[in-house]
Amino acid sequence: MALRKDTSMMLGRIQRFLPTALCVFLAAAGALAGQQTAVENPYTSAKDIAAGEQTFRSYCTICHGRTGEGAKGPDLTLGIFRNATSDAAMFSVIRYGIPGTDMPRHYMSDAGIWQVAAYVRSLSARGSTAEVAGDPVAGARIFHEQENCSQCHAVDGRGGRRAPNLTEVGWRRSPDYLRASLVDPNADVPPKWWSLRLIDSDGATVTGWRLNEDTYSVRLLDANDNLRAFEKRDLRELERIETSPMMSYEDMLSEQELDDLVAYLYSLRSNGR
């Protein structure tokens, strides 16, 4: 009886204590979250921005252009930072990169990262999208009807999966980069989009989109959208194709049609931006 009474008293104390403890915990968590989101860049002087520019030109121009106007990566002069809406978030993006994109992590001092962030913020003077010469409505017709680009490329969940998804390509790529990709598709083909041609143990030739490859095996998606896996030791031949299957449109479309197609692709950005 005494043990049962003691247990009952202990449970009563715990029940009375829990609401207070929970309130204290939530208050502390809220304060910590507030501190994290309220972090501001401590390196924003003219000297810091100049140092950030030098670092930017050493590491970032290959994707974002020499002055941040965009190329393979987003245009940083527009003031649209989808993954870096705060100073703390921009620090995190530069430090750790963005998974699933071409944005890598960077190994530099905290001060160096803050300085790059300050320089990037200083670029966003225009706050609007770049000017393009073409007509996006005419470009949409070229893309979806005339050239049937959606056979390989998806836009807003519709289309193929054998080529990059273009749903937000206008945010990720500059107009100049888009035009260059149409004229010379082999200029920049990431390993993710390489193809394979192989001859299996039965002598059959198989080609397809390279999904995975390691020392011992390969996986690809064949022409009929079938997932195929092979052990390398069982193959007679294996060829990695590092060029794009897309043809050049330099001689297939007029200058106006190229302008229209670029205008449509550049219009593909979330929230109409």
ZIFEN-V293360 format. One record per pair of residues at least 4 apart in sequence whose C-alpha atoms are under 7 Angstrom apart, sorted by sequence separation. I is the first residue (numbers start at 1). J is the second residue. D is the distance in whole Angstrom. If there is no record, write none. Layout:
I_J_D / I_J_D
This chain:
1_5_6 / 2_6_6 / 3_7_6 / 4_8_6 / 5_9_6 / 6_10_6 / 7_11_6 / 8_12_6 / 9_13_6 / 10_14_6 / 11_15_6 / 12_16_6 / 13_17_6 / 14_18_6 / 17_21_6 / 18_22_6 / 19_23_6 / 20_24_6 / 21_25_6 / 22_26_6 / 23_27_6 / 24_28_6 / 25_29_6 / 26_30_6 / 27_31_6 / 28_32_6 / 29_33_6 / 30_34_6 / 31_35_6 / 32_36_6 / 33_37_6 / 34_38_6 / 35_39_6 / 44_48_6 / 45_49_6 / 46_50_6 / 47_51_6 / 48_52_6 / 49_53_6 / 50_54_7 / 51_55_6 / 52_56_6 / 53_57_6 / 54_58_6 / 55_59_6 / 56_60_5 / 57_61_5 / 60_64_6 / 61_65_4 / 64_68_5 / 65_69_6 / 70_74_5 / 81_85_6 / 85_89_6 / 86_90_6 / 87_91_6 / 88_92_6 / 89_93_6 / 90_94_6 / 91_95_6 / 92_96_6 / 93_97_5 / 108_112_6 / 109_113_6 / 110_114_6 / 111_115_6 / 112_116_6 / 113_117_6 / 114_118_6 / 115_119_6 / 116_120_6 / 117_121_6 / 118_122_6 / 119_123_7 / 135_139_6 / 136_140_6 / 137_141_7 / 138_142_6 / 139_143_6 / 140_144_6 / 141_145_5 / 142_146_5 / 143_147_6 / 144_148_5 / 149_153_6 / 150_154_6 / 154_158_5 / 155_159_6 / 168_172_7 / 169_173_6 / 170_174_7 / 173_177_6 / 174_178_6 / 175_179_6 / 176_180_6 / 177_181_6 / 178_182_6 / 179_183_6 / 180_184_6 / 181_185_5 / 189_193_7 / 199_203_6 / 200_204_6 / 213_217_6 / 214_218_7 / 221_225_5 / 222_226_5 / 249_253_6 / 253_257_6 / 254_258_6 / 255_259_6 / 256_260_6 / 257_261_6 / 258_262_6 / 259_263_6 / 260_264_6 / 261_265_6 / 262_266_6 / 263_267_6 / 264_268_7 / 269_273_6 / 43_48_6 / 44_49_6 / 56_61_7 / 61_66_5 / 64_69_6 / 65_70_5 / 70_75_4 / 84_89_5 / 93_98_6 / 98_103_5 / 108_113_7 / 141_146_6 / 142_147_6 / 143_148_6 / 144_149_6 / 154_159_4 / 173_178_6 / 199_204_5 / 200_205_7 / 213_218_4 / 221_226_5 / 222_227_7 / 253_258_6 / 64_70_4 / 65_71_6 / 69_75_5 / 70_76_6 / 83_89_7 / 84_90_4 / 97_103_5 / 98_104_7 / 143_149_5 / 144_150_6 / 153_159_6 / 154_160_5 / 199_205_4 / 212_218_6 / 213_219_6 / 221_227_5 / 222_228_7 / 63_70_7 / 64_71_5 / 68_75_6 / 69_76_6 / 97_104_4 / 152_159_6 / 153_160_5 / 154_161_6 / 198_205_6 / 199_206_6 / 212_219_5 / 220_227_6 / 221_228_6 / 63_71_6 / 64_72_6 / 68_76_5 / 69_77_6 / 96_104_7 / 97_105_4 / 151_159_6 / 152_160_4 / 153_161_6 / 198_206_5 / 211_219_5 / 212_220_7 / 220_228_5 / 57_66_6 / 63_72_5 / 64_73_5 / 68_77_6 / 84_93_7 / 96_105_4 / 150_159_5 / 151_160_5 / 152_161_6 / 153_162_7 / 197_206_6 / 198_207_6 / 210_219_6 / 211_220_5 / 219_228_6 / 220_229_7 / 63_73_5 / 64_74_6 / 95_105_5 / 96_106_7 / 150_160_6 / 152_162_5 / 153_163_5 / 155_165_6 / 197_207_4 / 210_220_5 / 211_221_7 / 219_229_4 / 64_75_6 / 94_105_6 / 95_106_5 / 152_163_5 / 153_164_6 / 154_165_5 / 155_166_5 / 156_167_5 / 196_207_6 / 197_208_7 / 209_220_5 / 210_221_7 / 218_229_6 / 219_230_6 / 94_106_6 / 95_107_7 / 153_165_6 / 154_166_6 / 155_167_4 / 196_208_6 / 208_220_6 / 209_221_5 / 218_230_5 / 153_166_7 / 154_167_7 / 195_208_6 / 196_209_6 / 208_221_5 / 209_222_7 / 217_230_6 / 218_231_7 / 195_209_4 / 196_210_6 / 208_222_4 / 217_231_4 / 218_232_7 / 194_209_6 / 195_210_5 / 207_222_6 / 208_223_6 / 216_231_6 / 217_232_5 / 193_209_7 / 194_210_6 / 216_232_5 / 193_210_7 / 95_113_7 / 94_113_7 / 91_113_6 / 91_114_6 / 91_117_7 / 90_117_6 / 201_234_6 / 200_234_7 / 201_235_5 / 200_235_5 / 201_236_6 / 199_235_6 / 200_236_6 / 199_236_5 / 199_237_5 / 198_237_5 / 199_238_7 / 198_238_4 / 197_238_6 / 198_239_6 / 197_239_5 / 196_239_6 / 197_240_7 / 76_120_7 / 196_240_5 / 79_124_4 / 195_240_6 / 196_241_6 / 41_87_6 / 77_123_5 / 78_124_5 / 195_241_5 / 40_87_6 / 76_123_7 / 77_124_4 / 162_209_7 / 194_241_6 / 195_242_7 / 39_87_7 / 40_88_7 / 76_124_6 / 77_125_6 / 78_126_6 / 79_127_5 / 194_242_5 / 39_88_6 / 77_126_6 / 78_127_4 / 194_243_7 / 77_127_7 / 78_128_5 / 37_88_7 / 78_129_6 / 189_242_7 / 189_243_6 / 189_244_6 / 186_243_5 / 186_244_5 / 185_244_6 / 52_112_7 / 56_116_6 / 55_116_7 / 185_246_6 / 52_115_4 / 53_116_7 / 185_248_6 / 51_115_6 / 52_116_4 / 184_248_6 / 183_248_5 / 49_115_6 / 52_118_7 / 53_119_6 / 182_248_6 / 183_249_5 / 48_115_5 / 52_119_5 / 182_249_6 / 183_250_5 / 49_118_6 / 49_119_5 / 43_114_6 / 44_115_7 / 43_115_6 / 41_114_6 / 44_118_6 / 43_118_7 / 179_262_6 / 178_262_6 / 175_262_6 / 175_266_6 / 170_265_6 / 169_265_7 / 170_266_4 / 74_171_6 / 169_266_7 / 170_267_6 / 74_172_4 / 170_268_5 / 171_269_5 / 73_172_5 / 74_173_5 / 75_174_6 / 169_268_6 / 170_269_5 / 73_173_6 / 74_174_7 / 168_268_5 / 169_269_7 / 72_173_5 / 167_268_6 / 168_269_5 / 71_173_6 / 167_269_7 / 168_270_6 / 70_173_7 / 71_174_5 / 70_174_5 / 71_176_7 / 72_177_6 / 71_177_5 / 143_261_7 / 142_261_7 / 139_260_4 / 140_261_7 / 134_256_7 / 138_260_6 / 139_261_4 / 136_260_6 / 139_263_7 / 140_264_6 / 134_259_4 / 135_260_5 / 136_261_7 / 139_264_5 / 133_259_6 / 134_260_4 / 136_263_5 / 137_264_7 / 135_263_6 / 136_264_4 / 134_263_5 / 132_263_6 / 136_267_7
